[in-house]
Amino acid sequence: MGQGRSSLPTRLCNYMKLLFLSLAFVSLSLAQSFEGAVSAGISQIRNSDIGSGYTLDNGFRLALRMNLNTKKYLGYELGYAYNRTHLGSSGFGTTQSSSGMAIHQGFGAVLLHATGVESRIRPFVAGGIGFSNFVPPGQTAQYGQGETKFALNYGGGVKVKLFGPWQLRFDIRQFNTGMPFGLKSGRFLQNEISAGIGYTL
């Protein structure tokens, strides 16, 4: 497996932290609605064969999201997700061994809501860009290892107000990247099915 681009994931994560802080500051200073959410769910790999006898399986996903609602129906989102999967090597169609590995994702998206910010139930569609950092067993993103791919994300979900500033959130997204590690051409498709709890400022 390739080493990838050194320190790129680390730099991108630092940039996203700055953007998160900027969003929070802008929302407070301009009286715009700011939302933070923590989600957990399923990472579903649509095409597990990544070439040369290697596969990736389904796993779990943890995500942090921050949204800035600038208009009644329009919002912007930044997020980070940790996905757990297993890299398997197969022979004659049978998996012989597998080791746990991570997919780190940073993403941004535009959200178009079907109802206004005052509504209790807010369905939305989303689309945007970001990156996926595939980190094979024995490597770590902390030292800039793994392989980083440009990613598109699209899908939708719904936000449901509970009480006070608290809300539930449900997301179904797809992350579309190039195949990792250069073993096979084509697109790598990963689905997110998640639920979370959010807080609105």
ChimeraX commands (.cxc) that place a marker at each C-alpha (Angstrom):
marker #1 position 0.00,0.00,0.00 radius 0.5
marker #1 position 1.23,3.52,-0.81 radius 0.5
marker #1 position 2.30,6.03,1.77 radius 0.5
marker #1 position 0.16,8.84,0.29 radius 0.5
marker #1 position 0.87,12.53,0.57 radius 0.5
marker #1 position 2.73,13.45,3.69 radius 0.5
marker #1 position 0.92,15.62,6.26 radius 0.5
marker #1 position -1.95,16.56,3.90 radius 0.5
marker #1 position -4.70,15.12,6.18 radius 0.5
marker #1 position -3.17,16.87,9.19 radius 0.5
marker #1 position -3.11,20.23,7.39 radius 0.5
marker #1 position -6.68,19.81,6.17 radius 0.5
marker #1 position -7.90,18.90,9.67 radius 0.5
marker #1 position -6.23,22.03,11.07 radius 0.5
marker #1 position -7.89,24.15,8.38 radius 0.5
marker #1 position -11.27,22.63,9.23 radius 0.5
marker #1 position -10.81,23.44,12.93 radius 0.5
marker #1 position -10.22,27.07,11.99 radius 0.5
marker #1 position -13.29,27.06,9.77 radius 0.5
marker #1 position -15.41,25.60,12.60 radius 0.5
marker #1 position -14.32,28.37,14.95 radius 0.5
marker #1 position -14.95,30.96,12.24 radius 0.5
marker #1 position -18.47,29.64,11.67 radius 0.5
marker #1 position -19.26,29.82,15.38 radius 0.5
marker #1 position -17.92,33.39,15.60 radius 0.5
marker #1 position -19.83,34.53,12.51 radius 0.5
marker #1 position -23.08,32.99,13.73 radius 0.5
marker #1 position -22.82,34.78,17.09 radius 0.5
marker #1 position -21.77,38.12,15.64 radius 0.5
marker #1 position -24.39,38.19,12.87 radius 0.5
marker #1 position -27.21,36.55,14.84 radius 0.5
marker #1 position -27.38,33.66,12.41 radius 0.5
marker #1 position -28.39,30.17,13.47 radius 0.5
marker #1 position -25.45,27.89,14.28 radius 0.5
marker #1 position -25.86,24.13,14.83 radius 0.5
marker #1 position -23.42,21.55,16.14 radius 0.5
marker #1 position -24.15,17.82,16.00 radius 0.5
marker #1 position -22.62,14.45,16.85 radius 0.5
marker #1 position -23.74,11.48,14.75 radius 0.5
marker #1 position -23.14,7.74,14.73 radius 0.5
marker #1 position -24.16,5.09,12.26 radius 0.5
marker #1 position -23.22,2.71,9.48 radius 0.5
marker #1 position -20.47,3.07,6.90 radius 0.5
marker #1 position -21.66,0.94,3.99 radius 0.5
marker #1 position -19.17,0.12,1.23 radius 0.5
marker #1 position -21.00,-0.31,-2.09 radius 0.5
marker #1 position -18.10,-1.82,-4.07 radius 0.5
marker #1 position -15.90,-3.71,-1.63 radius 0.5
marker #1 position -13.41,-5.05,-4.21 radius 0.5
marker #1 position -10.64,-2.45,-4.50 radius 0.5
marker #1 position -8.40,-4.59,-6.72 radius 0.5
marker #1 position -5.50,-7.07,-6.53 radius 0.5
marker #1 position -7.42,-9.35,-4.17 radius 0.5
marker #1 position -8.07,-6.67,-1.54 radius 0.5
marker #1 position -11.50,-5.76,-0.14 radius 0.5
marker #1 position -13.01,-3.28,2.31 radius 0.5
marker #1 position -16.07,-4.18,4.39 radius 0.5
marker #1 position -18.90,-2.28,6.06 radius 0.5
marker #1 position -18.27,-0.75,9.46 radius 0.5
marker #1 position -19.27,1.99,11.87 radius 0.5
marker #1 position -18.99,5.75,11.50 radius 0.5
marker #1 position -18.71,8.66,13.96 radius 0.5
marker #1 position -19.15,12.24,12.72 radius 0.5
marker #1 position -19.00,15.82,13.98 radius 0.5
marker #1 position -20.98,18.43,12.07 radius 0.5
marker #1 position -21.35,22.19,12.26 radius 0.5
marker #1 position -24.01,24.07,10.30 radius 0.5
marker #1 position -24.50,27.76,9.67 radius 0.5
marker #1 position -28.01,28.77,8.57 radius 0.5
marker #1 position -27.60,31.99,6.62 radius 0.5
marker #1 position -31.08,32.13,5.09 radius 0.5
marker #1 position -34.50,30.75,5.96 radius 0.5
marker #1 position -33.97,27.67,3.80 radius 0.5
marker #1 position -30.22,27.74,3.11 radius 0.5
marker #1 position -27.39,26.42,5.25 radius 0.5
marker #1 position -23.72,25.47,5.04 radius 0.5
marker #1 position -22.07,22.51,6.71 radius 0.5
marker #1 position -18.55,21.47,7.67 radius 0.5
marker #1 position -17.78,18.10,9.18 radius 0.5
marker #1 position -15.29,15.41,10.10 radius 0.5
marker #1 position -16.00,11.66,10.18 radius 0.5
marker #1 position -14.09,8.63,11.39 radius 0.5
marker #1 position -15.00,5.38,9.64 radius 0.5
marker #1 position -13.87,1.92,10.74 radius 0.5
marker #1 position -13.50,-0.83,8.17 radius 0.5
marker #1 position -11.35,-3.92,7.56 radius 0.5
marker #1 position -8.86,-4.44,4.77 radius 0.5
marker #1 position -9.16,-8.04,3.65 radius 0.5
marker #1 position -6.97,-10.07,1.32 radius 0.5
marker #1 position -8.68,-12.88,-0.54 radius 0.5
marker #1 position -7.70,-15.95,-2.49 radius 0.5
marker #1 position -9.93,-17.92,-4.81 radius 0.5
marker #1 position -12.96,-15.92,-3.72 radius 0.5
marker #1 position -12.48,-16.63,0.00 radius 0.5
marker #1 position -11.30,-14.04,2.49 radius 0.5
marker #1 position -8.11,-15.33,4.08 radius 0.5
marker #1 position -7.16,-12.47,6.39 radius 0.5
marker #1 position -8.32,-9.02,7.39 radius 0.5
marker #1 position -7.04,-6.14,9.52 radius 0.5
marker #1 position -8.82,-3.10,10.88 radius 0.5
marker #1 position -8.21,0.24,9.16 radius 0.5
marker #1 position -9.64,3.76,9.16 radius 0.5
marker #1 position -11.11,6.16,6.64 radius 0.5
marker #1 position -10.92,9.78,7.80 radius 0.5
marker #1 position -13.18,12.28,6.04 radius 0.5
marker #1 position -13.42,16.03,6.00 radius 0.5
marker #1 position -16.37,17.47,4.12 radius 0.5
marker #1 position -18.32,20.59,3.37 radius 0.5
marker #1 position -21.81,20.83,1.91 radius 0.5
marker #1 position -24.62,23.19,1.02 radius 0.5
marker #1 position -27.96,22.30,2.64 radius 0.5
marker #1 position -31.31,23.27,1.15 radius 0.5
marker #1 position -34.15,22.83,3.66 radius 0.5
marker #1 position -37.80,22.25,2.77 radius 0.5
marker #1 position -38.99,24.30,5.76 radius 0.5
marker #1 position -37.76,27.42,7.54 radius 0.5
marker #1 position -35.50,27.69,10.58 radius 0.5
marker #1 position -38.51,28.13,12.87 radius 0.5
marker #1 position -40.04,24.78,11.85 radius 0.5
marker #1 position -39.97,21.76,14.16 radius 0.5
marker #1 position -39.28,19.30,11.29 radius 0.5
marker #1 position -36.75,20.32,8.61 radius 0.5
marker #1 position -36.11,17.88,5.75 radius 0.5
marker #1 position -33.10,18.80,3.61 radius 0.5
marker #1 position -31.00,17.81,0.63 radius 0.5
marker #1 position -27.23,18.26,0.67 radius 0.5
marker #1 position -24.29,18.27,-1.71 radius 0.5
marker #1 position -20.65,19.26,-1.47 radius 0.5
marker #1 position -16.97,18.34,-1.62 radius 0.5
marker #1 position -14.22,17.16,0.71 radius 0.5
marker #1 position -11.60,14.45,1.08 radius 0.5
marker #1 position -11.27,10.84,2.23 radius 0.5
marker #1 position -8.00,9.67,3.77 radius 0.5
marker #1 position -7.60,5.87,3.57 radius 0.5
marker #1 position -5.16,4.65,6.23 radius 0.5
marker #1 position -4.04,0.99,5.85 radius 0.5
marker #1 position -3.20,-1.21,8.84 radius 0.5
marker #1 position 0.09,-0.21,10.46 radius 0.5
marker #1 position -0.09,3.41,9.27 radius 0.5
marker #1 position -1.56,6.52,10.90 radius 0.5
marker #1 position -3.05,9.78,9.63 radius 0.5
marker #1 position -1.33,11.59,12.51 radius 0.5
marker #1 position 1.97,11.25,10.64 radius 0.5
marker #1 position 0.51,12.08,7.24 radius 0.5
marker #1 position 0.30,8.46,6.13 radius 0.5
marker #1 position -2.39,6.79,4.07 radius 0.5
marker #1 position -3.78,7.97,0.76 radius 0.5
marker #1 position -5.99,11.04,0.38 radius 0.5
marker #1 position -8.64,11.24,-2.33 radius 0.5
marker #1 position -10.87,14.12,-3.39 radius 0.5
marker #1 position -14.51,13.33,-2.54 radius 0.5
marker #1 position -17.98,14.39,-3.56 radius 0.5
marker #1 position -20.82,13.97,-1.06 radius 0.5
marker #1 position -24.56,14.13,-1.67 radius 0.5
marker #1 position -27.78,12.96,-0.06 radius 0.5
marker #1 position -30.29,14.26,2.42 radius 0.5
marker #1 position -31.84,13.94,5.83 radius 0.5
marker #1 position -34.09,15.55,8.38 radius 0.5
marker #1 position -33.66,17.59,11.57 radius 0.5
marker #1 position -36.31,17.36,14.31 radius 0.5
marker #1 position -36.48,19.83,17.20 radius 0.5
marker #1 position -36.90,18.21,20.61 radius 0.5
marker #1 position -36.95,20.90,23.32 radius 0.5
marker #1 position -35.03,24.10,23.87 radius 0.5
marker #1 position -31.91,24.13,21.67 radius 0.5
marker #1 position -31.77,20.32,21.23 radius 0.5
marker #1 position -32.62,18.45,18.06 radius 0.5
marker #1 position -32.37,15.01,16.49 radius 0.5
marker #1 position -30.73,14.59,13.12 radius 0.5
marker #1 position -30.86,11.78,10.55 radius 0.5
marker #1 position -28.58,11.63,7.50 radius 0.5
marker #1 position -28.25,9.44,4.41 radius 0.5
marker #1 position -25.24,10.44,2.32 radius 0.5
marker #1 position -22.98,8.95,-0.32 radius 0.5
marker #1 position -19.26,9.74,-0.55 radius 0.5
marker #1 position -17.84,9.30,-4.06 radius 0.5
marker #1 position -14.04,9.08,-4.49 radius 0.5
marker #1 position -11.47,7.46,-6.73 radius 0.5
marker #1 position -10.45,3.92,-5.81 radius 0.5
marker #1 position -7.85,3.94,-3.01 radius 0.5
marker #1 position -4.28,2.67,-3.30 radius 0.5
marker #1 position -4.18,2.62,-7.12 radius 0.5
marker #1 position -5.05,-1.09,-7.36 radius 0.5
marker #1 position -8.13,-0.68,-9.54 radius 0.5
marker #1 position -9.74,2.04,-11.67 radius 0.5
marker #1 position -13.27,3.28,-11.13 radius 0.5
marker #1 position -15.19,4.99,-8.35 radius 0.5
marker #1 position -15.30,4.05,-4.67 radius 0.5
marker #1 position -18.79,4.57,-3.22 radius 0.5
marker #1 position -19.42,4.73,0.52 radius 0.5
marker #1 position -22.86,5.24,2.06 radius 0.5
marker #1 position -23.56,6.88,5.40 radius 0.5
marker #1 position -26.71,6.00,7.36 radius 0.5
marker #1 position -26.61,7.83,10.68 radius 0.5
marker #1 position -28.51,9.44,13.52 radius 0.5
marker #1 position -27.32,12.10,15.92 radius 0.5
marker #1 position -28.07,14.76,18.48 radius 0.5
marker #1 position -27.61,18.46,17.77 radius 0.5
marker #1 position -27.50,21.77,19.63 radius 0.5
marker #1 position -28.52,25.15,18.19 radius 0.5
marker #1 position -27.12,28.55,19.14 radius 0.5
marker link #1:1,2 radius 0.2
marker link #1:2,3 radius 0.2
marker link #1:3,4 radius 0.2
marker link #1:4,5 radius 0.2
marker link #1:5,6 radius 0.2
marker link #1:6,7 radius 0.2
marker link #1:7,8 radius 0.2
marker link #1:8,9 radius 0.2
marker link #1:9,10 radius 0.2
marker link #1:10,11 radius 0.2
marker link #1:11,12 radius 0.2
marker link #1:12,13 radius 0.2
marker link #1:13,14 radius 0.2
marker link #1:14,15 radius 0.2
marker link #1:15,16 radius 0.2
marker link #1:16,17 radius 0.2
marker link #1:17,18 radius 0.2
marker link #1:18,19 radius 0.2
marker link #1:19,20 radius 0.2
marker link #1:20,21 radius 0.2
marker link #1:21,22 radius 0.2
marker link #1:22,23 radius 0.2
marker link #1:23,24 radius 0.2
marker link #1:24,25 radius 0.2
marker link #1:25,26 radius 0.2
marker link #1:26,27 radius 0.2
marker link #1:27,28 radius 0.2
marker link #1:28,29 radius 0.2
marker link #1:29,30 radius 0.2
marker link #1:30,31 radius 0.2
marker link #1:31,32 radius 0.2
marker link #1:32,33 radius 0.2
marker link #1:33,34 radius 0.2
marker link #1:34,35 radius 0.2
marker link #1:35,36 radius 0.2
marker link #1:36,37 radius 0.2
marker link #1:37,38 radius 0.2
marker link #1:38,39 radius 0.2
marker link #1:39,40 radius 0.2
marker link #1:40,41 radius 0.2
marker link #1:41,42 radius 0.2
marker link #1:42,43 radius 0.2
marker link #1:43,44 radius 0.2
marker link #1:44,45 radius 0.2
marker link #1:45,46 radius 0.2
marker link #1:46,47 radius 0.2
marker link #1:47,48 radius 0.2
marker link #1:48,49 radius 0.2
marker link #1:49,50 radius 0.2
marker link #1:50,51 radius 0.2
marker link #1:51,52 radius 0.2
marker link #1:52,53 radius 0.2
marker link #1:53,54 radius 0.2
marker link #1:54,55 radius 0.2
marker link #1:55,56 radius 0.2
marker link #1:56,57 radius 0.2
marker link #1:57,58 radius 0.2
marker link #1:58,59 radius 0.2
marker link #1:59,60 radius 0.2
marker link #1:60,61 radius 0.2
marker link #1:61,62 radius 0.2
marker link #1:62,63 radius 0.2
marker link #1:63,64 radius 0.2
marker link #1:64,65 radius 0.2
marker link #1:65,66 radius 0.2
marker link #1:66,67 radius 0.2
marker link #1:67,68 radius 0.2
marker link #1:68,69 radius 0.2
marker link #1:69,70 radius 0.2
marker link #1:70,71 radius 0.2
marker link #1:71,72 radius 0.2
marker link #1:72,73 radius 0.2
marker link #1:73,74 radius 0.2
marker link #1:74,75 radius 0.2
marker link #1:75,76 radius 0.2
marker link #1:76,77 radius 0.2
marker link #1:77,78 radius 0.2
marker link #1:78,79 radius 0.2
marker link #1:79,80 radius 0.2
marker link #1:80,81 radius 0.2
marker link #1:81,82 radius 0.2
marker link #1:82,83 radius 0.2
marker link #1:83,84 radius 0.2
marker link #1:84,85 radius 0.2
marker link #1:85,86 radius 0.2
marker link #1:86,87 radius 0.2
marker link #1:87,88 radius 0.2
marker link #1:88,89 radius 0.2
marker link #1:89,90 radius 0.2
marker link #1:90,91 radius 0.2
marker link #1:91,92 radius 0.2
marker link #1:92,93 radius 0.2
marker link #1:93,94 radius 0.2
marker link #1:94,95 radius 0.2
marker link #1:95,96 radius 0.2
marker link #1:96,97 radius 0.2
marker link #1:97,98 radius 0.2
marker link #1:98,99 radius 0.2
marker link #1:99,100 radius 0.2
marker link #1:100,101 radius 0.2
marker link #1:101,102 radius 0.2
marker link #1:102,103 radius 0.2
marker link #1:103,104 radius 0.2
marker link #1:104,105 radius 0.2
marker link #1:105,106 radius 0.2
marker link #1:106,107 radius 0.2
marker link #1:107,108 radius 0.2
marker link #1:108,109 radius 0.2
marker link #1:109,110 radius 0.2
marker link #1:110,111 radius 0.2
marker link #1:111,112 radius 0.2
marker link #1:112,113 radius 0.2
marker link #1:113,114 radius 0.2
marker link #1:114,115 radius 0.2
marker link #1:115,116 radius 0.2
marker link #1:116,117 radius 0.2
marker link #1:117,118 radius 0.2
marker link #1:118,119 radius 0.2
marker link #1:119,120 radius 0.2
marker link #1:120,121 radius 0.2
marker link #1:121,122 radius 0.2
marker link #1:122,123 radius 0.2
marker link #1:123,124 radius 0.2
marker link #1:124,125 radius 0.2
marker link #1:125,126 radius 0.2
marker link #1:126,127 radius 0.2
marker link #1:127,128 radius 0.2
marker link #1:128,129 radius 0.2
marker link #1:129,130 radius 0.2
marker link #1:130,131 radius 0.2
marker link #1:131,132 radius 0.2
marker link #1:132,133 radius 0.2
marker link #1:133,134 radius 0.2
marker link #1:134,135 radius 0.2
marker link #1:135,136 radius 0.2
marker link #1:136,137 radius 0.2
marker link #1:137,138 radius 0.2
marker link #1:138,139 radius 0.2
marker link #1:139,140 radius 0.2
marker link #1:140,141 radius 0.2
marker link #1:141,142 radius 0.2
marker link #1:142,143 radius 0.2
marker link #1:143,144 radius 0.2
marker link #1:144,145 radius 0.2
marker link #1:145,146 radius 0.2
marker link #1:146,147 radius 0.2
marker link #1:147,148 radius 0.2
marker link #1:148,149 radius 0.2
marker link #1:149,150 radius 0.2
marker link #1:150,151 radius 0.2
marker link #1:151,152 radius 0.2
marker link #1:152,153 radius 0.2
marker link #1:153,154 radius 0.2
marker link #1:154,155 radius 0.2
marker link #1:155,156 radius 0.2
marker link #1:156,157 radius 0.2
marker link #1:157,158 radius 0.2
marker link #1:158,159 radius 0.2
marker link #1:159,160 radius 0.2
marker link #1:160,161 radius 0.2
marker link #1:161,162 radius 0.2
marker link #1:162,163 radius 0.2
marker link #1:163,164 radius 0.2
marker link #1:164,165 radius 0.2
marker link #1:165,166 radius 0.2
marker link #1:166,167 radius 0.2
marker link #1:167,168 radius 0.2
marker link #1:168,169 radius 0.2
marker link #1:169,170 radius 0.2
marker link #1:170,171 radius 0.2
marker link #1:171,172 radius 0.2
marker link #1:172,173 radius 0.2
marker link #1:173,174 radius 0.2
marker link #1:174,175 radius 0.2
marker link #1:175,176 radius 0.2
marker link #1:176,177 radius 0.2
marker link #1:177,178 radius 0.2
marker link #1:178,179 radius 0.2
marker link #1:179,180 radius 0.2
marker link #1:180,181 radius 0.2
marker link #1:181,182 radius 0.2
marker link #1:182,183 radius 0.2
marker link #1:183,184 radius 0.2
marker link #1:184,185 radius 0.2
marker link #1:185,186 radius 0.2
marker link #1:186,187 radius 0.2
marker link #1:187,188 radius 0.2
marker link #1:188,189 radius 0.2
marker link #1:189,190 radius 0.2
marker link #1:190,191 radius 0.2
marker link #1:191,192 radius 0.2
marker link #1:192,193 radius 0.2
marker link #1:193,194 radius 0.2
marker link #1:194,195 radius 0.2
marker link #1:195,196 radius 0.2
marker link #1:196,197 radius 0.2
marker link #1:197,198 radius 0.2
marker link #1:198,199 radius 0.2
marker link #1:199,200 radius 0.2
marker link #1:200,201 radius 0.2
view
